[in-house]
């Protein structure tokens, strides 16, 4: 039997890594972070337990990569869904709704993810995080940013803050209110993206300001 080519080996490694990431998301969402072991993840993925350590230095790093992968897939699906739009404002609205939707749909997973980022282990730079960053940065560019290197980190920080506010134990903020604040900041019409049932908070939504070329322009509220 002839040996496998380098491209075949690379594809097998990619698939193994993907299975580990998907299994991590599933198990942590089902049982929580502490109750999920690396052995559980390897078993769910159908992989040798040593393979987990080969790809990831620890469980926290694995979880961050897994959640970043989920966020990338969710954001990509939202941006590319039909009817597909090239409008920068519509795409930014979809991005906001996608991230807030993850906080709503996967509260345990997202709370665990945010808690990990805020610990001493900090933010993990990984291929999944880089793909997510590229997609979110592209959204800022299409929105019309004149300085995406500044505006992308600001948008990321605002979205992370909104997720934390939604998931804050004992004092959560309504996602609808946070959506309204973000939409007003970026001058987005309420009906863009996937507007929640019931309309904007208070029953009214101020007309957005004229759209400047730079998202952080002082004319934005």
Buried (B, 14 or more C-beta within 10 A) or exposed (E): EEEEEEEEEEEEEEEBBBBBBBBBBBBBBEEEBEEBBBEBBBEBBEBEBEBBEEBBEEBBBBBBBBBBBBBBBBBBEBBEEEEEBEEBBBBBBBBBBBBBBBBBEBBBBBBBBBEBBEEEEEEBEBEBBEBBBEBBBBBBBBBBBEEBEEBBBBBBEBBBBBBBBBBEEEEBBEBBBBBBBBBBBBBBBBEBBBBBEEEBBEEEBEEBBEBBEBBBBEEBE
